[in-house]
Amino acid sequence: MNSTILLALALVLVLEGLGPMLYPSAWKKMIGAMAQLPENILRRFGGGLVVAGIVVYYMLKKTIG
């Protein structure tokens, strides 16, 4: 179980690093635009990402075993 969590964390770090590495100016614009959003919108966005991540996790766990 620990190795699965570490593998998932490593994948998140790789995916999070792709934006600033490949498209730094677009990434800066996106971060600036997100900083201007109201907190309730950011919370909804974050909550949606959490729910999507949990759904994908359970789908993969059920499929892979």
All heavy atoms as TSV, in Angstrom:
chain	resi	resn	atom	element	x	y	z
A	1	MET	N	N	0.830	-1.203	0.000
A	1	MET	CA	C	0.000	0.000	0.000
A	1	MET	C	C	0.866	1.257	0.000
A	1	MET	O	O	0.567	2.198	-0.709
A	1	MET	CB	C	-0.929	-0.055	1.211
A	1	MET	CG	C	-1.845	1.123	1.339
A	1	MET	SD	S	-3.102	1.110	0.075
A	1	MET	CE	C	-4.025	2.517	0.521
A	2	ASN	N	N	1.937	1.269	0.808
A	2	ASN	CA	C	2.815	2.441	0.843
A	2	ASN	C	C	3.446	2.718	-0.514
A	2	ASN	O	O	3.571	3.868	-0.914
A	2	ASN	CB	C	3.913	2.265	1.890
A	2	ASN	CG	C	3.462	2.723	3.263
A	2	ASN	OD1	O	2.474	3.434	3.388
A	2	ASN	ND2	N	4.194	2.321	4.273
A	3	SER	N	N	3.857	1.666	-1.204
A	3	SER	CA	C	4.482	1.869	-2.508
A	3	SER	C	C	3.475	2.428	-3.511
A	3	SER	O	O	3.842	3.220	-4.379
A	3	SER	CB	C	5.093	0.570	-3.020
A	3	SER	OG	O	4.092	-0.415	-3.192
A	4	THR	N	N	2.216	2.053	-3.387
A	4	THR	CA	C	1.180	2.583	-4.278
A	4	THR	C	C	0.996	4.073	-4.044
A	4	THR	O	O	0.875	4.853	-4.998
A	4	THR	CB	C	-0.150	1.844	-4.049
A	4	THR	OG1	O	0.051	0.450	-4.244
A	4	THR	CG2	C	-1.222	2.343	-4.986
A	5	ILE	N	N	0.980	4.478	-2.790
A	5	ILE	CA	C	0.817	5.894	-2.464
A	5	ILE	C	C	2.018	6.691	-2.966
A	5	ILE	O	O	1.868	7.773	-3.530
A	5	ILE	CB	C	0.603	6.084	-0.954
A	5	ILE	CG1	C	-0.755	5.511	-0.560
A	5	ILE	CG2	C	0.702	7.545	-0.560
A	5	ILE	CD1	C	-1.012	5.472	0.918
A	6	LEU	N	N	3.207	6.166	-2.771
A	6	LEU	CA	C	4.408	6.855	-3.252
A	6	LEU	C	C	4.434	6.934	-4.778
A	6	LEU	O	O	4.840	7.955	-5.348
A	6	LEU	CB	C	5.661	6.162	-2.729
A	6	LEU	CG	C	5.897	6.294	-1.232
A	6	LEU	CD1	C	7.111	5.480	-0.816
A	6	LEU	CD2	C	6.071	7.750	-0.845
A	7	LEU	N	N	3.979	5.885	-5.438
A	7	LEU	CA	C	3.905	5.895	-6.898
A	7	LEU	C	C	2.909	6.951	-7.372
A	7	LEU	O	O	3.181	7.698	-8.314
A	7	LEU	CB	C	3.504	4.514	-7.414
A	7	LEU	CG	C	3.441	4.330	-8.918
A	7	LEU	CD1	C	4.794	4.586	-9.551
A	7	LEU	CD2	C	2.947	2.943	-9.249
A	8	ALA	N	N	1.765	7.048	-6.704
A	8	ALA	CA	C	0.769	8.057	-7.055
A	8	ALA	C	C	1.319	9.462	-6.823
A	8	ALA	O	O	1.109	10.362	-7.643
A	8	ALA	CB	C	-0.504	7.841	-6.237
A	9	LEU	N	N	2.020	9.662	-5.720
A	9	LEU	CA	C	2.619	10.965	-5.439
A	9	LEU	C	C	3.654	11.329	-6.502
A	9	LEU	O	O	3.701	12.467	-6.974
A	9	LEU	CB	C	3.257	10.970	-4.052
A	9	LEU	CG	C	3.954	12.259	-3.640
A	9	LEU	CD1	C	2.981	13.422	-3.628
A	9	LEU	CD2	C	4.602	12.095	-2.280
A	10	ALA	N	N	4.452	10.358	-6.908
A	10	ALA	CA	C	5.453	10.599	-7.952
A	10	ALA	C	C	4.774	10.995	-9.262
A	10	ALA	O	O	5.223	11.918	-9.953
A	10	ALA	CB	C	6.312	9.358	-8.155
A	11	LEU	N	N	3.677	10.335	-9.605
A	11	LEU	CA	C	2.951	10.661	-10.831
A	11	LEU	C	C	2.356	12.064	-10.757
A	11	LEU	O	O	2.401	12.814	-11.731
A	11	LEU	CB	C	1.851	9.632	-11.078
A	11	LEU	CG	C	1.041	9.798	-12.348
A	11	LEU	CD1	C	1.944	9.771	-13.576
A	11	LEU	CD2	C	-0.021	8.724	-12.439
A	12	VAL	N	N	1.830	12.441	-9.600
A	12	VAL	CA	C	1.294	13.797	-9.418
A	12	VAL	C	C	2.405	14.825	-9.617
A	12	VAL	O	O	2.209	15.841	-10.296
A	12	VAL	CB	C	0.641	13.951	-8.025
A	12	VAL	CG1	C	0.385	15.410	-7.695
A	12	VAL	CG2	C	-0.643	13.167	-7.953
A	13	LEU	N	N	3.570	14.583	-9.051
A	13	LEU	CA	C	4.681	15.516	-9.195
A	13	LEU	C	C	5.114	15.653	-10.657
A	13	LEU	O	O	5.398	16.764	-11.126
A	13	LEU	CB	C	5.858	15.081	-8.324
A	13	LEU	CG	C	5.625	15.173	-6.814
A	13	LEU	CD1	C	6.803	14.558	-6.070
A	13	LEU	CD2	C	5.409	16.606	-6.391
A	14	VAL	N	N	5.145	14.548	-11.375
A	14	VAL	CA	C	5.505	14.594	-12.794
A	14	VAL	C	C	4.473	15.414	-13.562
A	14	VAL	O	O	4.822	16.309	-14.342
A	14	VAL	CB	C	5.616	13.171	-13.386
A	14	VAL	CG1	C	5.691	13.213	-14.909
A	14	VAL	CG2	C	6.837	12.462	-12.820
A	15	LEU	N	N	3.200	15.126	-13.342
A	15	LEU	CA	C	2.146	15.848	-14.070
A	15	LEU	C	C	2.115	17.328	-13.700
A	15	LEU	O	O	1.905	18.179	-14.566
A	15	LEU	CB	C	0.791	15.194	-13.805
A	15	LEU	CG	C	0.626	13.793	-14.392
A	15	LEU	CD1	C	-0.707	13.192	-13.954
A	15	LEU	CD2	C	0.753	13.808	-15.895
A	16	GLU	N	N	2.309	17.646	-12.443
A	16	GLU	CA	C	2.317	19.045	-12.008
A	16	GLU	C	C	3.522	19.799	-12.574
A	16	GLU	O	O	3.441	20.997	-12.798
A	16	GLU	CB	C	2.338	19.132	-10.483
A	16	GLU	CG	C	1.023	18.776	-9.831
A	16	GLU	CD	C	-0.048	19.815	-10.056
A	16	GLU	OE1	O	0.284	21.015	-10.162
A	16	GLU	OE2	O	-1.219	19.429	-10.131
A	17	GLY	N	N	4.607	19.116	-12.786
A	17	GLY	CA	C	5.811	19.764	-13.301
A	17	GLY	C	C	5.806	19.989	-14.801
A	17	GLY	O	O	6.580	20.802	-15.309
A	18	LEU	N	N	4.937	19.298	-15.523
A	18	LEU	CA	C	4.919	19.429	-16.977
A	18	LEU	C	C	4.507	20.832	-17.425
A	18	LEU	O	O	5.076	21.364	-18.380
A	18	LEU	CB	C	3.979	18.393	-17.589
A	18	LEU	CG	C	4.505	16.973	-17.638
A	18	LEU	CD1	C	3.426	16.032	-18.179
A	18	LEU	CD2	C	5.757	16.877	-18.474
A	19	GLY	N	N	3.526	21.426	-16.768
A	19	GLY	CA	C	3.053	22.754	-17.167
A	19	GLY	C	C	4.141	23.810	-17.126
A	19	GLY	O	O	4.445	24.442	-18.148
A	20	PRO	N	N	4.756	24.028	-15.951
A	20	PRO	CA	C	5.797	25.056	-15.898
A	20	PRO	C	C	7.042	24.713	-16.720
A	20	PRO	O	O	7.740	25.614	-17.182
A	20	PRO	CB	C	6.137	25.179	-14.419
A	20	PRO	CG	C	5.495	24.054	-13.729
A	20	PRO	CD	C	4.442	23.499	-14.634
A	21	MET	N	N	7.302	23.429	-16.929
A	21	MET	CA	C	8.482	23.054	-17.703
A	21	MET	C	C	8.270	23.303	-19.199
A	21	MET	O	O	9.141	23.852	-19.872
A	21	MET	CB	C	8.817	21.579	-17.480
A	21	MET	CG	C	10.070	21.124	-18.207
A	21	MET	SD	S	10.435	19.386	-17.971
A	21	MET	CE	C	9.307	18.634	-19.114
A	22	LEU	N	N	7.095	22.931	-19.729
A	22	LEU	CA	C	6.861	23.023	-21.163
A	22	LEU	C	C	6.280	24.366	-21.602
A	22	LEU	O	O	6.582	24.837	-22.706
A	22	LEU	CB	C	5.914	21.889	-21.603
A	22	LEU	CG	C	6.438	20.474	-21.389
A	22	LEU	CD1	C	5.369	19.460	-21.763
A	22	LEU	CD2	C	7.706	20.241	-22.187
A	23	TYR	N	N	5.440	24.962	-20.774
A	23	TYR	CA	C	4.751	26.206	-21.134
A	23	TYR	C	C	4.817	27.208	-19.991
A	23	TYR	O	O	3.796	27.537	-19.376
A	23	TYR	CB	C	3.282	25.921	-21.479
A	23	TYR	CG	C	3.107	24.844	-22.507
A	23	TYR	CD1	C	2.683	23.569	-22.150
A	23	TYR	CD2	C	3.370	25.091	-23.851
A	23	TYR	CE1	C	2.524	22.573	-23.097
A	23	TYR	CE2	C	3.208	24.106	-24.798
A	23	TYR	CZ	C	2.785	22.841	-24.415
A	23	TYR	OH	O	2.635	21.860	-25.355
A	24	PRO	N	N	6.000	27.721	-19.662
A	24	PRO	CA	C	6.118	28.581	-18.477
A	24	PRO	C	C	5.293	29.859	-18.546
A	24	PRO	O	O	4.689	30.249	-17.546
A	24	PRO	CB	C	7.612	28.881	-18.395
A	24	PRO	CG	C	8.182	28.535	-19.710
A	24	PRO	CD	C	7.273	27.522	-20.330
A	25	SER	N	N	5.225	30.505	-19.700
A	25	SER	CA	C	4.470	31.765	-19.760
A	25	SER	C	C	2.965	31.516	-19.647
A	25	SER	O	O	2.264	32.253	-18.948
A	25	SER	CB	C	4.793	32.542	-21.033
A	25	SER	OG	O	4.457	31.786	-22.171
A	26	ALA	N	N	2.466	30.491	-20.299
A	26	ALA	CA	C	1.041	30.155	-20.189
A	26	ALA	C	C	0.709	29.712	-18.764
A	26	ALA	O	O	-0.362	30.028	-18.244
A	26	ALA	CB	C	0.673	29.055	-21.182
A	27	TRP	N	N	1.624	28.998	-18.138
A	27	TRP	CA	C	1.420	28.543	-16.770
A	27	TRP	C	C	1.326	29.736	-15.820
A	27	TRP	O	O	0.467	29.767	-14.938
A	27	TRP	CB	C	2.564	27.605	-16.369
A	27	TRP	CG	C	2.404	26.954	-15.048
A	27	TRP	CD1	C	1.652	25.860	-14.754
A	27	TRP	CD2	C	3.024	27.353	-13.822
A	27	TRP	NE1	N	1.776	25.565	-13.422
A	27	TRP	CE2	C	2.610	26.461	-12.829
A	27	TRP	CE3	C	3.896	28.382	-13.481
A	27	TRP	CZ2	C	3.037	26.566	-11.519
A	27	TRP	CZ3	C	4.311	28.480	-12.177
A	27	TRP	CH2	C	3.884	27.582	-11.214
A	28	LYS	N	N	2.197	30.734	-16.022
A	28	LYS	CA	C	2.154	31.936	-15.185
A	28	LYS	C	C	0.843	32.691	-15.368
A	28	LYS	O	O	0.250	33.184	-14.408
A	28	LYS	CB	C	3.341	32.846	-15.498
A	28	LYS	CG	C	4.641	32.328	-14.918
A	28	LYS	CD	C	5.859	33.049	-15.430
A	28	LYS	CE	C	5.869	34.513	-15.143
A	28	LYS	NZ	N	7.136	35.156	-15.509
A	29	LYS	N	N	0.354	32.766	-16.614
A	29	LYS	CA	C	-0.926	33.431	-16.868
A	29	LYS	C	C	-2.068	32.696	-16.172
A	29	LYS	O	O	-2.967	33.311	-15.600
A	29	LYS	CB	C	-1.202	33.499	-18.365
A	29	LYS	CG	C	-0.376	34.516	-19.094
A	29	LYS	CD	C	-0.737	34.500	-20.574
A	29	LYS	CE	C	0.220	35.343	-21.373
A	29	LYS	NZ	N	-0.061	35.282	-22.813
A	30	MET	N	N	-2.044	31.367	-16.242
A	30	MET	CA	C	-3.094	30.577	-15.611
A	30	MET	C	C	-3.093	30.766	-14.097
A	30	MET	O	O	-4.147	30.950	-13.483
A	30	MET	CB	C	-2.933	29.096	-15.944
A	30	MET	CG	C	-4.005	28.223	-15.324
A	30	MET	SD	S	-3.643	26.467	-15.378
A	30	MET	CE	C	-2.255	26.357	-14.264
A	31	ILE	N	N	-1.913	30.748	-13.493
A	31	ILE	CA	C	-1.814	30.940	-12.047
A	31	ILE	C	C	-2.297	32.333	-11.671
A	31	ILE	O	O	-3.012	32.510	-10.685
A	31	ILE	CB	C	-0.366	30.709	-11.561
A	31	ILE	CG1	C	0.048	29.256	-11.799
A	31	ILE	CG2	C	-0.211	31.068	-10.092
A	31	ILE	CD1	C	-0.800	28.231	-11.075
A	32	GLY	N	N	-1.952	33.336	-12.472
A	32	GLY	CA	C	-2.420	34.698	-12.218
A	32	GLY	C	C	-3.934	34.797	-12.314
A	32	GLY	O	O	-4.580	35.467	-11.503
A	33	ALA	N	N	-4.515	34.130	-13.305
A	33	ALA	CA	C	-5.975	34.149	-13.456
A	33	ALA	C	C	-6.646	33.435	-12.293
A	33	ALA	O	O	-7.679	33.886	-11.784
A	33	ALA	CB	C	-6.366	33.500	-14.780
A	34	MET	N	N	-6.064	32.331	-11.851
A	34	MET	CA	C	-6.639	31.597	-10.716
A	34	MET	C	C	-6.555	32.410	-9.433
A	34	MET	O	O	-7.439	32.331	-8.578
A	34	MET	CB	C	-5.951	30.244	-10.543
A	34	MET	CG	C	-6.315	29.251	-11.611
A	34	MET	SD	S	-5.561	27.642	-11.359
A	34	MET	CE	C	-6.443	27.077	-9.932
A	35	ALA	N	N	-5.504	33.203	-9.293
A	35	ALA	CA	C	-5.346	34.029	-8.092
A	35	ALA	C	C	-6.431	35.097	-8.003
A	35	ALA	O	O	-6.740	35.567	-6.908
A	35	ALA	CB	C	-3.968	34.671	-8.080
A	36	GLN	N	N	-7.014	35.459	-9.139
A	36	GLN	CA	C	-8.062	36.472	-9.152
A	36	GLN	C	C	-9.456	35.910	-8.860
A	36	GLN	O	O	-10.391	36.664	-8.632
A	36	GLN	CB	C	-8.083	37.181	-10.513
A	36	GLN	CG	C	-6.791	37.847	-10.886
A	36	GLN	CD	C	-6.359	38.908	-9.886
A	36	GLN	OE1	O	-7.180	39.662	-9.396
A	36	GLN	NE2	N	-5.077	38.944	-9.573
A	37	LEU	N	N	-9.590	34.586	-8.877
A	37	LEU	CA	C	-10.898	33.967	-8.644
A	37	LEU	C	C	-11.298	34.078	-7.178
A	37	LEU	O	O	-10.443	34.025	-6.284
A	37	LEU	CB	C	-10.870	32.492	-9.040
A	37	LEU	CG	C	-10.738	32.188	-10.526
A	37	LEU	CD1	C	-10.565	30.689	-10.742
A	37	LEU	CD2	C	-11.955	32.686	-11.276
A	38	PRO	N	N	-12.602	34.175	-6.921
A	38	PRO	CA	C	-13.060	34.173	-5.520
A	38	PRO	C	C	-12.768	32.826	-4.850
A	38	PRO	O	O	-12.694	31.790	-5.522
A	38	PRO	CB	C	-14.578	34.387	-5.644
A	38	PRO	CG	C	-14.836	34.822	-7.034
A	38	PRO	CD	C	-13.689	34.371	-7.868
A	39	GLU	N	N	-12.630	32.855	-3.536
A	39	GLU	CA	C	-12.273	31.638	-2.794
A	39	GLU	C	C	-13.313	30.534	-2.944
A	39	GLU	O	O	-12.960	29.364	-3.007
A	39	GLU	CB	C	-12.058	31.960	-1.318
A	39	GLU	CG	C	-10.764	32.693	-1.070
A	39	GLU	CD	C	-10.488	32.871	0.413
A	39	GLU	OE1	O	-11.179	32.274	1.250
A	39	GLU	OE2	O	-9.552	33.627	0.717
A	40	ASN	N	N	-14.592	30.892	-3.002
A	40	ASN	CA	C	-15.605	29.840	-3.111
A	40	ASN	C	C	-15.498	29.091	-4.449
A	40	ASN	O	O	-15.731	27.886	-4.503
A	40	ASN	CB	C	-17.022	30.401	-2.910
A	40	ASN	CG	C	-17.410	31.403	-3.980
A	40	ASN	OD1	O	-16.571	32.048	-4.589
A	40	ASN	ND2	N	-18.704	31.535	-4.194
A	41	ILE	N	N	-15.111	29.784	-5.505
A	41	ILE	CA	C	-14.912	29.123	-6.802
A	41	ILE	C	C	-13.701	28.190	-6.732
A	41	ILE	O	O	-13.741	27.062	-7.233
A	41	ILE	CB	C	-14.723	30.159	-7.934
A	41	ILE	CG1	C	-15.948	31.052	-8.053
A	41	ILE	CG2	C	-14.395	29.482	-9.258
A	41	ILE	CD1	C	-17.209	30.345	-8.475
A	42	LEU	N	N	-12.628	28.657	-6.108
A	42	LEU	CA	C	-11.439	27.803	-5.956
A	42	LEU	C	C	-11.744	26.569	-5.120
A	42	LEU	O	O	-11.267	25.470	-5.416
A	42	LEU	CB	C	-10.296	28.594	-5.328
A	42	LEU	CG	C	-9.654	29.653	-6.222
A	42	LEU	CD1	C	-8.643	30.465	-5.428
A	42	LEU	CD2	C	-9.006	29.011	-7.425
A	43	ARG	N	N	-12.557	26.741	-4.062
A	43	ARG	CA	C	-12.936	25.590	-3.231
A	43	ARG	C	C	-13.751	24.582	-4.032
A	43	ARG	O	O	-13.546	23.371	-3.921
A	43	ARG	CB	C	-13.724	26.052	-2.017
A	43	ARG	CG	C	-12.861	26.619	-0.946
A	43	ARG	CD	C	-13.627	26.754	0.375
A	43	ARG	NE	N	-12.715	27.220	1.396
A	43	ARG	CZ	C	-12.680	28.477	1.820
A	43	ARG	NH1	N	-13.513	29.369	1.331
A	43	ARG	NH2	N	-11.813	28.827	2.751
A	44	ARG	N	N	-14.680	25.075	-4.844
A	44	ARG	CA	C	-15.473	24.163	-5.681
A	44	ARG	C	C	-14.596	23.435	-6.683
A	44	ARG	O	O	-14.750	22.237	-6.920
A	44	ARG	CB	C	-16.558	24.936	-6.419
A	44	ARG	CG	C	-17.680	25.384	-5.522
A	44	ARG	CD	C	-18.738	26.102	-6.324
A	44	ARG	NE	N	-19.745	26.670	-5.432
A	44	ARG	CZ	C	-20.695	27.474	-5.820
A	44	ARG	NH1	N	-20.776	27.839	-7.081
A	44	ARG	NH2	N	-21.573	27.933	-4.963
A	45	PHE	N	N	-13.682	24.168	-7.293
A	45	PHE	CA	C	-12.758	23.560	-8.251
A	45	PHE	C	C	-11.904	22.485	-7.570
A	45	PHE	O	O	-11.752	21.376	-8.073
A	45	PHE	CB	C	-11.873	24.642	-8.874
A	45	PHE	CG	C	-10.938	24.144	-9.924
A	45	PHE	CD1	C	-11.400	23.759	-11.168
A	45	PHE	CD2	C	-9.573	24.070	-9.669
A	45	PHE	CE1	C	-10.528	23.298	-12.147
A	45	PHE	CE2	C	-8.694	23.618	-10.627
A	45	PHE	CZ	C	-9.179	23.224	-11.864
A	46	GLY	N	N	-11.358	22.829	-6.407
A	46	GLY	CA	C	-10.554	21.863	-5.655
A	46	GLY	C	C	-11.364	20.651	-5.233
A	46	GLY	O	O	-10.902	19.515	-5.321
A	47	GLY	N	N	-12.579	20.888	-4.777
A	47	GLY	CA	C	-13.447	19.772	-4.389
A	47	GLY	C	C	-13.770	18.877	-5.565
A	47	GLY	O	O	-13.799	17.651	-5.430
A	48	GLY	N	N	-14.002	19.481	-6.731
A	48	GLY	CA	C	-14.258	18.687	-7.925
A	48	GLY	C	C	-13.065	17.822	-8.309
A	48	GLY	O	O	-13.225	16.671	-8.704
A	49	LEU	N	N	-11.869	18.378	-8.156
A	49	LEU	CA	C	-10.667	17.593	-8.440
A	49	LEU	C	C	-10.505	16.440	-7.463
A	49	LEU	O	O	-10.119	15.330	-7.859
A	49	LEU	CB	C	-9.430	18.495	-8.406
A	49	LEU	CG	C	-9.297	19.494	-9.550
A	49	LEU	CD1	C	-8.101	20.411	-9.313
A	49	LEU	CD2	C	-9.165	18.782	-10.875
A	50	VAL	N	N	-10.809	16.690	-6.200
A	50	VAL	CA	C	-10.719	15.622	-5.199
A	50	VAL	C	C	-11.706	14.509	-5.525
A	50	VAL	O	O	-11.359	13.319	-5.511
A	50	VAL	CB	C	-10.971	16.181	-3.775
A	50	VAL	CG1	C	-11.157	15.066	-2.776
A	50	VAL	CG2	C	-9.824	17.083	-3.357
A	51	VAL	N	N	-12.946	14.875	-5.831
A	51	VAL	CA	C	-13.962	13.868	-6.171
A	51	VAL	C	C	-13.556	13.097	-7.424
A	51	VAL	O	O	-13.660	11.866	-7.465
A	51	VAL	CB	C	-15.348	14.531	-6.341
A	51	VAL	CG1	C	-16.355	13.565	-6.938
A	51	VAL	CG2	C	-15.849	15.058	-5.007
A	52	ALA	N	N	-13.068	13.804	-8.440
A	52	ALA	CA	C	-12.633	13.130	-9.662
A	52	ALA	C	C	-11.481	12.169	-9.374
A	52	ALA	O	O	-11.450	11.047	-9.899
A	52	ALA	CB	C	-12.210	14.155	-10.706
A	53	GLY	N	N	-10.548	12.587	-8.538
A	53	GLY	CA	C	-9.436	11.710	-8.176
A	53	GLY	C	C	-9.883	10.463	-7.441
A	53	GLY	O	O	-9.396	9.358	-7.701
A	54	ILE	N	N	-10.843	10.618	-6.537
A	54	ILE	CA	C	-11.364	9.459	-5.798
A	54	ILE	C	C	-12.085	8.506	-6.739
A	54	ILE	O	O	-11.915	7.281	-6.657
A	54	ILE	CB	C	-12.286	9.926	-4.655
A	54	ILE	CG1	C	-11.443	10.617	-3.572
A	54	ILE	CG2	C	-13.075	8.775	-4.064
A	54	ILE	CD1	C	-12.263	11.320	-2.511
A	55	VAL	N	N	-12.868	9.056	-7.668
A	55	VAL	CA	C	-13.583	8.211	-8.631
A	55	VAL	C	C	-12.592	7.434	-9.495
A	55	VAL	O	O	-12.743	6.226	-9.696
A	55	VAL	CB	C	-14.535	9.065	-9.499
A	55	VAL	CG1	C	-15.063	8.283	-10.685
A	55	VAL	CG2	C	-15.683	9.591	-8.650
A	56	VAL	N	N	-11.574	8.115	-10.003
A	56	VAL	CA	C	-10.567	7.435	-10.830
A	56	VAL	C	C	-9.838	6.376	-10.014
A	56	VAL	O	O	-9.602	5.257	-10.500
A	56	VAL	CB	C	-9.572	8.454	-11.431
A	56	VAL	CG1	C	-8.382	7.757	-12.060
A	56	VAL	CG2	C	-10.272	9.335	-12.440
A	57	TYR	N	N	-9.507	6.685	-8.776
A	57	TYR	CA	C	-8.829	5.716	-7.910
A	57	TYR	C	C	-9.666	4.459	-7.745
A	57	TYR	O	O	-9.167	3.342	-7.905
A	57	TYR	CB	C	-8.542	6.352	-6.546
A	57	TYR	CG	C	-8.057	5.363	-5.524
A	57	TYR	CD1	C	-6.730	4.930	-5.534
A	57	TYR	CD2	C	-8.902	4.845	-4.561
A	57	TYR	CE1	C	-6.285	4.006	-4.610
A	57	TYR	CE2	C	-8.464	3.919	-3.627
A	57	TYR	CZ	C	-7.146	3.519	-3.652
A	57	TYR	OH	O	-6.716	2.590	-2.748
A	58	TYR	N	N	-10.941	4.609	-7.417
A	58	TYR	CA	C	-11.799	3.443	-7.214
A	58	TYR	C	C	-12.026	2.659	-8.508
A	58	TYR	O	O	-12.086	1.444	-8.486
A	58	TYR	CB	C	-13.127	3.835	-6.574
A	58	TYR	CG	C	-13.019	4.031	-5.092
A	58	TYR	CD1	C	-13.225	5.277	-4.520
A	58	TYR	CD2	C	-12.654	2.986	-4.247
A	58	TYR	CE1	C	-13.094	5.472	-3.153
A	58	TYR	CE2	C	-12.518	3.157	-2.891
A	58	TYR	CZ	C	-12.747	4.413	-2.343
A	58	TYR	OH	O	-12.610	4.589	-0.997
A	59	MET	N	N	-12.129	3.370	-9.622
A	59	MET	CA	C	-12.275	2.679	-10.894
A	59	MET	C	C	-11.042	1.850	-11.209
A	59	MET	O	O	-11.142	0.699	-11.639
A	59	MET	CB	C	-12.532	3.693	-12.019
A	59	MET	CG	C	-13.903	4.318	-11.978
A	59	MET	SD	S	-14.127	5.665	-13.153
A	59	MET	CE	C	-13.842	4.843	-14.706
A	60	LEU	N	N	-9.866	2.439	-10.995
A	60	LEU	CA	C	-8.632	1.686	-11.252
A	60	LEU	C	C	-8.453	0.535	-10.271
A	60	LEU	O	O	-8.043	-0.556	-10.662
A	60	LEU	CB	C	-7.432	2.628	-11.173
A	60	LEU	CG	C	-7.279	3.600	-12.337
A	60	LEU	CD1	C	-6.146	4.584	-12.054
A	60	LEU	CD2	C	-7.034	2.857	-13.627
A	61	LYS	N	N	-8.792	0.781	-9.016
A	61	LYS	CA	C	-8.653	-0.269	-8.003
A	61	LYS	C	C	-9.566	-1.442	-8.323
A	61	LYS	O	O	-9.172	-2.606	-8.202
A	61	LYS	CB	C	-8.954	0.286	-6.623
A	61	LYS	CG	C	-8.675	-0.675	-5.496
A	61	LYS	CD	C	-8.761	0.032	-4.174
A	61	LYS	CE	C	-8.634	-0.927	-3.045
A	61	LYS	NZ	N	-7.289	-1.081	-2.560
A	62	LYS	N	N	-10.775	-1.142	-8.791
A	62	LYS	CA	C	-11.718	-2.205	-9.126
A	62	LYS	C	C	-11.263	-2.943	-10.380
A	62	LYS	O	O	-11.398	-4.160	-10.480
A	62	LYS	CB	C	-13.099	-1.606	-9.340
A	62	LYS	CG	C	-14.184	-2.620	-9.485
A	62	LYS	CD	C	-15.547	-1.961	-9.536
A	62	LYS	CE	C	-16.631	-3.021	-9.608
A	62	LYS	NZ	N	-17.971	-2.445	-9.623
A	63	THR	N	N	-10.711	-2.219	-11.368
A	63	THR	CA	C	-10.285	-2.825	-12.615
A	63	THR	C	C	-9.002	-3.624	-12.456
A	63	THR	O	O	-8.904	-4.769	-12.905
A	63	THR	CB	C	-10.069	-1.741	-13.690
A	63	THR	OG1	O	-11.288	-1.006	-13.844
A	63	THR	CG2	C	-9.676	-2.341	-15.010
A	64	ILE	N	N	-8.018	-3.008	-11.808
A	64	ILE	CA	C	-6.709	-3.658	-11.669
A	64	ILE	C	C	-6.702	-4.693	-10.556
A	64	ILE	O	O	-6.064	-5.713	-10.634
A	64	ILE	CB	C	-5.621	-2.581	-11.444
A	64	ILE	CG1	C	-5.511	-1.705	-12.685
A	64	ILE	CG2	C	-4.275	-3.224	-11.133
A	64	ILE	CD1	C	-4.606	-0.520	-12.524
A	65	GLY	N	N	-7.418	-4.400	-9.503
A	65	GLY	CA	C	-7.487	-5.362	-8.409
A	65	GLY	C	C	-6.866	-4.782	-7.238
A	65	GLY	O	O	-6.461	-4.961	-6.263
